[in-house]
Structures are given as C-alpha cells and as structure tokens.
Amino acid sequence: QVQLVQSGGGRVVPGGSLTLSCVTSGIEFSQYTVGWYRQAPGKERELVCLLTDNGIFNYPDSVKGRFTISRDNNKNTVYLQMNRLKPEDTAVYYCDAVRGSRVYWGQGTQVAVSS
C-alpha cells in the first residue's frame, strides 16, 4: 500500500518560515520525482516545486529564492522549506511522487499566512 503522509504547516505571520514534510512508504522512493503543489480557495492546484530522481530542480518564479525542496532517500521523505512567507502563499499544500504513469498524493496540509 502506497502512502504519502504529510506533516507541518499551520499559521504563520508574513515573513515567517515553515517546513513541510512528506513521508512516503510503499514505493521505491529514490526512483520517483517528488514535488509540492498548492491550492488556494477558488483557484486551481499549482506547482510549487519539483525535484527529480536525478537531482534536477524546478521552481516557478512565485517561490524561487524563498522555497526549497529537498529529499532524504534514506528516510523516504521529501521536505519543503518555506521562508519569507507571504499572504498569497496561503493554500493547502500537497506532496506528490511520480514515476511514469504512477502518481501518488499526500493528504494535504493547510498553510495560512496572516498577521
């Protein structure tokens, strides 16, 4: 059984930091591209960042320089370090793991940025 279990998130003031974690099981984690997406109320889910199995990163301009994705293949875990958070970063964040046609999602975790 494949599971992606997220933790972290919560409420933070603008300019603050949060770290999200996503622990996977049931997959050959090191062979998967992992990523984070987010969905704000009334908006479509959007890419936050990707990290391929061979170490290639992808960050959209909206988070570049503020967010960092990393992975620990020994712990089957992907992380999202979010710094200098802005109110527009408020959303439900999802991790995913992809290999070919296999796509698995975490359960989502709320991040709220407000003063």
C-alpha positions as a Markdown table, in Angstrom:
| # | Residue | x | y | z |
|---|---|---|---|---|
| 1 | Gln | 0.0 | 0.0 | 0.0 |
| 2 | Val | 1.4 | 3.4 | -1.0 |
| 3 | Gln | 1.1 | 6.2 | 1.5 |
| 4 | Leu | 2.3 | 9.8 | 1.5 |
| 5 | Val | 1.8 | 11.3 | 4.9 |
| 6 | Gln | 2.3 | 15.0 | 5.3 |
| 7 | Ser | 3.1 | 17.0 | 8.4 |
| 8 | Gly | 4.0 | 20.5 | 9.3 |
| 9 | Gly | 2.0 | 23.5 | 8.2 |
| 10 | Gly | -0.1 | 25.8 | 10.3 |
| 11 | Arg | -0.4 | 29.5 | 10.7 |
| 12 | Val | 2.5 | 32.0 | 10.4 |
| 13 | Val | 2.9 | 35.8 | 10.2 |
| 14 | Pro | 4.1 | 37.3 | 6.9 |
| 15 | Gly | 7.9 | 37.0 | 6.6 |
| 16 | Gly | 7.9 | 33.8 | 8.7 |
| 17 | Ser | 9.0 | 30.3 | 7.9 |
| 18 | Leu | 7.5 | 26.9 | 7.9 |
| 19 | Thr | 8.7 | 23.4 | 7.0 |
| 20 | Leu | 6.5 | 20.7 | 5.5 |
| 21 | Ser | 7.4 | 17.0 | 5.5 |
| 22 | Cys | 6.1 | 14.2 | 3.4 |
| 23 | Val | 7.0 | 10.6 | 4.5 |
| 24 | Thr | 6.4 | 8.0 | 1.8 |
| 25 | Ser | 6.0 | 4.3 | 2.0 |
| 26 | Gly | 5.3 | 1.5 | -0.4 |
| 27 | Ile | 7.3 | 3.0 | -3.3 |
| 28 | Glu | 10.9 | 2.9 | -4.5 |
| 29 | Phe | 11.3 | 6.5 | -3.3 |
| 30 | Ser | 14.7 | 7.2 | -4.8 |
| 31 | Gln | 13.3 | 6.4 | -8.3 |
| 32 | Tyr | 10.5 | 8.9 | -8.1 |
| 33 | Thr | 10.3 | 12.6 | -9.0 |
| 34 | Val | 8.8 | 14.3 | -5.9 |
| 35 | Gly | 7.1 | 17.6 | -5.7 |
| 36 | Trp | 4.9 | 20.0 | -3.9 |
| 37 | Tyr | 1.7 | 21.7 | -5.1 |
| 38 | Arg | -0.7 | 24.1 | -3.6 |
| 39 | Gln | -4.3 | 25.0 | -4.0 |
| 40 | Ala | -5.8 | 28.2 | -2.7 |
| 41 | Pro | -9.5 | 28.7 | -2.3 |
| 42 | Gly | -11.2 | 29.2 | -5.6 |
| 43 | Lys | -8.1 | 28.5 | -7.6 |
| 44 | Glu | -6.6 | 25.6 | -9.4 |
| 45 | Arg | -3.8 | 23.5 | -7.9 |
| 46 | Glu | -0.4 | 24.8 | -9.0 |
| 47 | Leu | 3.1 | 23.6 | -8.9 |
| 48 | Val | 5.3 | 24.8 | -6.1 |
| 49 | Cys | 8.4 | 22.9 | -6.8 |
| 50 | Leu | 9.8 | 19.6 | -8.2 |
| 51 | Leu | 12.9 | 17.5 | -7.5 |
| 52 | Thr | 13.6 | 14.7 | -9.9 |
| 53 | Asp | 15.2 | 11.4 | -9.0 |
| 54 | Asn | 18.5 | 12.7 | -10.5 |
| 55 | Gly | 18.5 | 15.9 | -8.7 |
| 56 | Ile | 17.0 | 18.4 | -11.1 |
| 57 | Phe | 15.0 | 21.2 | -9.5 |
| 58 | Asn | 12.1 | 23.2 | -10.8 |
| 59 | Tyr | 10.7 | 26.3 | -9.1 |
| 60 | Pro | 8.2 | 28.7 | -10.5 |
| 61 | Asp | 9.1 | 32.4 | -10.2 |
| 62 | Ser | 6.5 | 32.9 | -7.5 |
| 63 | Val | 8.5 | 30.9 | -5.0 |
| 64 | Lys | 12.0 | 31.0 | -6.4 |
| 65 | Gly | 14.5 | 32.1 | -3.8 |
| 66 | Arg | 12.1 | 31.6 | -0.9 |
| 67 | Phe | 11.1 | 27.9 | -1.0 |
| 68 | Thr | 13.5 | 25.0 | -1.1 |
| 69 | Ile | 12.6 | 21.4 | -1.8 |
| 70 | Ser | 14.8 | 18.6 | -0.6 |
| 71 | Arg | 14.7 | 14.9 | -0.2 |
| 72 | Asp | 16.2 | 12.2 | 2.0 |
| 73 | Asn | 16.2 | 9.0 | 0.2 |
| 74 | Asn | 17.3 | 7.1 | 3.3 |
| 75 | Lys | 14.1 | 8.3 | 5.1 |
| 76 | Asn | 11.9 | 8.2 | 2.0 |
| 77 | Thr | 10.9 | 11.8 | 2.8 |
| 78 | Val | 10.6 | 15.0 | 0.9 |
| 79 | Tyr | 10.7 | 18.4 | 2.6 |
| 80 | Leu | 9.6 | 21.9 | 1.7 |
| 81 | Gln | 11.3 | 24.7 | 3.5 |
| 82 | Met | 9.3 | 27.9 | 3.1 |
| 83 | Asn | 10.9 | 31.2 | 4.0 |
| 84 | Arg | 9.7 | 34.8 | 3.7 |
| 85 | Leu | 6.2 | 33.7 | 3.5 |
| 86 | Lys | 3.6 | 36.0 | 2.0 |
| 87 | Pro | -0.2 | 36.1 | 2.5 |
| 88 | Glu | -0.6 | 34.9 | -1.1 |
| 89 | Asp | 1.2 | 31.7 | -0.1 |
| 90 | Thr | -1.9 | 30.7 | 1.9 |
| 91 | Ala | -3.2 | 27.4 | 0.5 |
| 92 | Val | -3.5 | 23.7 | 1.1 |
| 93 | Tyr | -0.2 | 22.2 | 0.2 |
| 94 | Tyr | 0.2 | 18.7 | -1.3 |
| 95 | Cys | 3.2 | 16.5 | -1.9 |
| 96 | Asp | 3.3 | 14.1 | -4.8 |
| 97 | Ala | 5.5 | 11.3 | -6.1 |
| 98 | Val | 5.6 | 10.5 | -9.8 |
| 99 | Arg | 7.2 | 7.7 | -11.8 |
| 100 | Gly | 5.9 | 7.3 | -15.3 |
| 101 | Ser | 2.2 | 6.8 | -15.1 |
| 102 | Arg | 2.3 | 6.3 | -11.3 |
| 103 | Val | 1.2 | 9.4 | -9.4 |
| 104 | Tyr | 0.6 | 9.4 | -5.7 |
| 105 | Trp | -0.5 | 12.3 | -3.5 |
| 106 | Gly | -0.3 | 13.3 | 0.1 |
| 107 | Gln | -3.4 | 14.2 | 2.1 |
| 108 | Gly | -2.7 | 17.9 | 2.1 |
| 109 | Thr | -1.9 | 20.3 | 4.8 |
| 110 | Gln | -3.0 | 23.9 | 5.4 |
| 111 | Val | -0.6 | 26.8 | 5.4 |
| 112 | Ala | -2.1 | 30.1 | 6.4 |
| 113 | Val | 0.0 | 33.3 | 6.3 |
| 114 | Ser | -1.6 | 36.3 | 8.0 |
| 115 | Ser | -0.9 | 38.9 | 10.6 |
